[in-house]
Amino acid sequence: AHTLSDSVETFIFNLARGTGSKGLTGIPATRKPGIIRPLIDCTRSEIEDYCRENNIEFVTDSTNLTDEYKRNHIRHNVIPELFKINPSVVNSIAKSAEILSEESDFIEQCAYGLIDKSVAENCYSTEAFMSVHPAVRKRALRIILGEKMTKSVEQKHINLSEEAIISEK
């Protein structure tokens, strides 16, 4: 099961990759359709301690023991270094992820509102796009491109689309 430790690793992994606020929200407790992560607020060590105390057997995937994967490198090397700076780093990152999740949800809500008010026949109003904060405009572009593109939307696609909108001004 995904844990708070996994969510923090995801946060750090995405931070290192250069993601936006949506990528810094960690692993959600629920995901459609019907995926629930009941242990997402517990750390891996809390779960392992509970299992040991209650004589519950658990399995550790052997691939988790090496630094062959970037996520494991974060788990074995980066997080222990962050613990030296702040022993509550897992809870601090979880708190940051929660704040970023709320802010990201708000921007997304605004972006969908922009899309709804700017859509015309086979196009979008550049005037409407220019009337909003760049964060909302870029999120709306990410949503639109995500619906139209067959490959993953990258920041360069958003930047090029935004440049096209600005040049229409």
C-alpha positions in Angstrom: 0.0 0.0 0.0 1.2 3.5 -0.7 2.3 5.4 2.4 3.2 8.9 3.5 6.8 7.9 2.9 6.0 7.1 -0.7 4.2 10.4 -1.1 7.2 12.3 0.2 9.5 10.4 -2.1 7.2 11.3 -5.0 7.3 15.0 -3.9 11.1 15.0 -3.8 11.4 13.1 -7.1 9.0 15.5 -8.9 10.7 18.5 -7.3 14.1 17.3 -8.7 12.5 16.9 -12.1 11.2 20.4 -12.2 7.5 20.0 -11.9 4.8 22.6 -11.1 2.5 22.7 -8.1 0.3 19.9 -9.3 3.3 17.5 -9.4 4.2 18.5 -5.8 1.0 17.3 -4.3 2.3 13.9 -3.5 0.2 10.8 -3.9 -3.5 11.5 -3.4 -5.5 9.5 -0.8 -8.1 8.7 -3.5 -8.1 8.5 -7.2 -10.9 7.9 -9.7 -12.3 5.3 -10.3 -12.5 3.9 -6.8 -8.8 3.8 -5.8 -8.4 4.4 -2.1 -5.1 4.6 -0.2 -6.1 4.0 3.4 -2.5 4.1 4.7 -1.3 7.2 2.9 -1.1 9.2 6.2 1.1 6.6 7.9 4.8 6.3 7.3 6.4 3.1 6.1 8.2 2.7 9.5 5.0 3.2 11.4 3.4 0.4 9.4 6.4 -1.9 9.8 6.5 -1.2 13.5 2.8 -2.0 13.8 3.3 -5.3 11.9 6.2 -6.3 14.1 4.4 -5.4 17.3 1.4 -7.5 16.2 3.3 -10.4 14.6 2.0 -9.6 11.2 4.3 -10.8 8.4 5.1 -8.4 5.6 7.2 -8.6 2.5 9.8 -6.1 1.3 10.3 -6.0 -2.4 14.0 -6.8 -2.9 14.3 -4.0 -5.5 13.6 -1.5 -2.7 16.9 -2.4 -1.1 19.2 -1.1 -3.8 19.9 2.4 -5.2 19.4 1.1 -8.7 16.2 3.2 -9.0 16.0 6.9 -8.5 13.2 6.6 -6.0 15.3 4.3 -3.9 18.2 6.7 -4.1 15.9 9.4 -2.7 14.7 7.0 0.0 18.1 5.8 1.1 20.2 9.0 0.6 18.2 12.2 0.2 15.6 11.7 2.9 18.1 10.7 5.6 20.1 13.9 4.8 16.9 16.0 5.1 16.2 14.3 8.5 19.5 15.7 9.7 18.2 19.2 8.9 14.7 18.6 10.2 13.6 15.4 12.1 10.0 16.2 11.1 10.8 16.5 7.4 8.3 13.9 6.3 5.4 15.8 8.1 6.7 19.1 6.9 6.8 18.0 3.2 3.4 16.4 3.7 2.1 19.7 5.0 3.6 21.5 2.0 2.1 19.0 -0.4 -1.3 19.5 1.2 -1.1 23.3 0.8 0.1 22.9 -2.8 -2.7 20.5 -3.5 -5.3 23.0 -2.4 -3.7 25.8 -4.4 -3.4 23.6 -7.4 -7.1 22.6 -7.2 -8.0 26.3 -7.0 -5.9 27.1 -10.1 -7.4 24.1 -11.9 -10.9 25.3 -11.1 -10.1 28.7 -12.4 -8.5 27.2 -15.5 -11.7 25.2 -16.3 -13.7 28.4 -15.8 -11.4 30.2 -18.3 -11.8 27.3 -20.8 -15.6 27.4 -20.5 -15.8 31.2 -20.9 -13.3 31.4 -23.8 -14.4 28.5 -26.0 -15.8 29.5 -29.4 -16.5 27.5 -32.5 -13.3 25.4 -33.0 -11.2 27.9 -31.2 -10.6 29.8 -27.9 -10.6 33.5 -27.3 -7.1 34.8 -26.9 -8.6 37.9 -25.3 -10.1 35.8 -22.5 -6.7 34.0 -22.0 -4.9 37.3 -21.7 -7.3 38.6 -19.1 -6.2 36.1 -16.4 -3.2 35.4 -14.3 -0.4 33.5 -16.1 -0.8 30.5 -13.7 -4.4 30.1 -14.7 -3.7 30.6 -18.4 -0.9 28.0 -18.3 -3.0 25.5 -16.5 -5.8 26.0 -19.0 -3.3 25.4 -21.8 -2.1 22.3 -20.1 -5.7 21.0 -19.9 -6.5 21.8 -23.5 -3.3 20.4 -24.9 -3.7 17.3 -22.7 -7.1 16.7 -24.3 -5.7 17.2 -27.9 -2.2 15.7 -27.8 -1.4 12.0 -28.1 1.8 12.4 -26.1 2.5 14.0 -22.8 2.3 17.7 -22.5 5.6 19.3 -21.7 6.4 22.8 -20.5 7.8 23.7 -23.9 4.3 23.0 -25.4 2.7 25.3 -22.9 5.3 28.0 -23.5 4.9 27.8 -27.2 1.1 28.0 -26.9 1.4 31.0 -24.5 3.8 32.8 -26.9 1.2 32.3 -29.7 -1.5 33.8 -27.5 0.6 36.8 -26.4 1.7 37.5 -30.0 -2.0 37.8 -31.0 -2.4 40.7 -28.5 
